[in-house]
Amino acid sequence: MTIRQPKQRPVRLLDQGKRDVRTQFGALCWRSKGDGIEVLLITSRRSKRWIIPKGWPEDGATPAEAAMTESWEEAGVVGKAQPLCLGIYSYAKGLSEISALPCVVAVFPVRVAKLKTDYPEVKQRRRKWFSRKKAAKLVDEPELATMIRQFDPAGL
């Protein structure tokens, strides 16, 4: 019996005005290191906390393609995104000192082939490789921490 991967469709954005909850697409960037797996985290621009690359849907792009674009822009990642959503997590995107926008992030695995030294947000963020256990401790969102800790690329 053959199991087929569902084909992702490009996202088509509609102008629906303000929504209560916004959707973003994130990239769990990973590589094999020795006999283990490492996860790439980046710092947020404002608070400098450790996060994964993520961003808004892009018109005409699949969710995995949007996640790959974010990993390039925010971390200089060259690699391949898998069209399999690992899970979702929620967080409040701070818009100002007194305003936050609730967001859910669908996370897609990105196997990193290499990191470029020159990329769009190189001067705005730091990036660093961590073990899954350490990366899970560094992120603030419990659902993301669980995803990182339990991530196993053997199932991709």
C-alpha positions in Angstrom: 0.0 0.0 0.0 1.3 3.4 -0.9 0.6 6.5 1.2 0.4 9.7 -0.8 1.4 13.1 0.6 -1.5 15.6 0.3 -0.6 18.3 -2.2 -0.5 21.8 -0.6 -2.4 24.5 -2.4 -1.1 28.1 -2.7 -2.7 30.5 -0.3 -5.1 33.0 -1.8 -5.4 36.1 0.3 -8.7 37.9 0.5 -9.2 41.4 1.9 -11.5 40.5 4.8 -10.6 43.4 7.1 -9.4 43.0 10.7 -9.7 39.4 12.1 -9.6 38.5 15.7 -6.8 35.9 15.3 -4.1 36.0 12.6 -2.3 33.1 11.0 1.4 32.9 10.4 3.7 30.2 8.9 6.9 29.2 10.7 10.0 27.2 9.9 11.5 24.6 12.2 15.0 24.8 10.7 17.1 21.7 11.4 20.3 19.8 10.5 21.9 16.6 11.4 25.0 17.0 13.6 26.9 13.9 14.5 24.4 11.4 15.8 21.9 14.1 16.8 19.7 16.9 15.5 20.2 20.6 15.9 17.5 23.3 15.6 18.2 26.9 14.4 16.7 29.7 16.5 16.8 33.4 15.8 16.2 36.4 18.0 13.1 38.6 17.7 13.9 42.1 16.5 12.5 44.0 19.5 12.7 41.8 22.6 15.7 39.7 21.4 14.0 36.5 22.7 14.7 33.2 21.0 12.1 32.2 18.3 11.8 30.4 15.0 11.5 32.2 11.7 7.9 33.0 10.9 5.7 35.4 9.1 2.5 36.3 7.3 1.0 34.2 4.4 2.1 35.2 1.0 -0.3 35.5 -1.9 0.1 32.6 -4.3 2.6 30.7 -2.1 1.9 27.5 -0.2 2.3 27.6 3.6 5.6 25.6 3.3 6.9 28.1 0.7 6.0 31.0 2.9 7.8 29.4 5.8 10.9 28.8 3.6 10.8 32.5 2.5 10.8 33.6 6.2 13.7 31.3 7.0 15.7 32.9 4.2 14.8 36.5 5.1 15.2 36.2 8.8 18.0 33.6 9.1 19.8 33.2 5.7 18.7 29.6 5.4 19.1 27.8 2.1 17.3 24.5 2.3 14.1 22.6 1.6 10.8 22.9 3.4 8.6 19.9 3.7 4.8 20.5 3.0 3.9 18.7 6.3 2.7 20.8 9.1 4.3 19.7 12.4 1.7 21.4 14.5 0.5 24.9 15.6 1.3 27.2 18.5 -0.2 30.4 19.6 1.4 33.7 20.8 0.6 37.4 21.2 2.5 39.5 18.7 3.3 42.8 20.4 2.4 45.7 18.1 3.3 48.3 20.7 3.8 48.7 24.4 0.0 48.4 25.0 -1.3 46.4 22.0 -0.9 42.8 21.0 -2.3 40.7 18.1 -3.3 37.1 18.8 -1.6 34.8 16.3 -1.5 31.1 15.5 1.6 29.7 13.7 1.6 26.6 11.6 5.1 25.1 11.7 6.8 23.4 8.7 10.2 21.5 8.9 13.0 23.0 6.9 16.2 21.0 6.4 19.0 23.4 6.2 21.6 22.8 3.5 23.6 25.9 4.3 23.5 29.3 5.9 24.3 32.5 4.0 26.3 35.3 5.7 24.4 38.0 3.8 20.6 38.0 4.0 17.8 40.6 4.4 17.7 40.7 8.2 21.3 40.0 9.0 21.7 43.2 11.0 18.5 42.8 12.9 18.7 39.3 14.4 21.1 36.8 15.8 21.0 33.1 14.9 22.3 30.1 16.7 22.2 26.3 16.5 20.9 24.4 19.6 20.2 20.8 20.6 16.4 20.1 20.6 16.4 19.9 24.4 18.2 23.3 24.8 16.1 25.0 22.0 12.9 23.8 23.7 14.0 25.4 26.9 14.8 28.7 25.2 11.5 29.4 23.5 8.7 31.0 25.5 5.7 29.2 23.8 4.9 25.8 25.5 3.4 24.3 22.3 6.5 25.2 20.3 8.8 23.8 23.0 6.9 20.5 22.8 7.2 20.5 19.0 10.9 21.1 19.1 11.5 18.5 21.8 9.5 15.8 20.0 10.7 16.6 16.5 12.0 13.6 14.6 13.0 14.1 11.0 13.0 10.3 10.4 9.2 10.5 9.9 9.5 13.1 7.1 
